[in-house]
Amino acid sequence: MEKALHGAHGIGYETYRRDCEKRIEIEKRREEEYVESRIVAANIGGSLSSGT
């Protein structure tokens, strides 16, 4: 988890755990990335099922 957090967001777990503002910022970014990935997945799924 430490490596993944540091690689994806540039901070270590201890900083994430202690700094509430950083944690909120990271969680907002993760939520945005999740929503974007769901949109992409829906677009890919729609184009695959329509045969284009």
Steps between C-alpha positions, in 0.01 A plus 500: 500500500787735580657461155168536319404812696839656447509410132151623423485808720855582604452467875559226752237327708597678822447839337171379354391372839594815694416781257124531461523761222730278292273203559193694381691623192611147412155350554340766278754424228436126536125556470549708182722230351242235587219695332715556191586130482131404522420738212779351288388147585141586406615649170714199419223261599249684283725502197582131540138393527393712201763336280691817408 
